[in-house]
Amino acid sequence: MKRLGWISLLFSLLVGCATQSPSNSGLYDQDHDAAPRLSATAMEQLANLENPLVVDLSPSARGNPASYSVWGKEYETLPSSEGYLEEGNASWYGTKFHGRSTSSGEPFDMFTLTAAHRSLPIPVFARVTNLANGQSTILRINDRGPFHSNRIIDLSFAAAVKLDFHEKGTARVRVETINENEATFLVQVGDFDDLNNAQLAKSRLLATSGIAVEVVKLSSSGIYRLQVGPVFGGAPIERLRALVATLGLGRLNIWATN
């Protein structure tokens, strides 16, 4: 992690002088952004960044007007982030804005797990899941944007790497806000004697759930199971329970991850 700190410092020195004023923060055009040039080792570190600890956050003194206007279009800030869930396209931003001021007033760091959103109160934590591969990350939303009608969130370069769409530019994602110390769970389903059957079931479950799925082998019996998660408690795990029943994968074996 220290290496990433030095990477971040280096880029801050290179582009920090271009910091935009608070009144202009968040008003960017992601289509003309670029990725940093990093070694394979640094990219691997980004792909394996630990999720930030979810803590209670106070609303920023900046970046939370009841409404605001960008490029002649009006936007409203939601009064609460509780229960927010949306699916849509995500993009990312990187070197062009590294070191510049975000809408919350803090400098943008493309090597940390952050994002920009048009309407959620900031800052707020959210889980973002790449619906194409099931990979997910927790990040902190602290900026405004993207102001393209076909996108719902803009992720930092690090978050895009972690969700494995940094080379594609955009991905379809699910965004769910989360609260302090919200419990997450790992789930195992199914019992397979044959690895190929387990892999087929994995593909079906991944395609329909959008949640990370792995095939694991039980050392005691040699049976293969599907391990799903992490999954939030409440409605997300109940949706998974219904889906597993529909696919005929049996009951859920559940245990907490925190």
PEQUIHU-V31600 format. One record per helix or strand of 2 or more residues. SS is the DSSP state (a for helix, b for strand). FROM is the first residue (numbers start at 1). LEN is the number of residues. If there is no record, write none. Layout:
ss=SS from=FROM len=LEN
ss=SS from=FROM len=LEN
This chain:
ss=a from=2 len=17
ss=a from=22 len=3
ss=a from=30 len=3
ss=a from=40 len=8
ss=b from=67 len=4
ss=b from=73 len=4
ss=b from=85 len=9
ss=b from=114 len=3
ss=b from=124 len=7
ss=b from=136 len=8
ss=b from=153 len=4
ss=a from=157 len=6
ss=b from=171 len=7
ss=b from=184 len=9
ss=a from=195 len=15
ss=b from=213 len=5
ss=b from=224 len=9
ss=a from=235 len=12
ss=b from=253 len=4
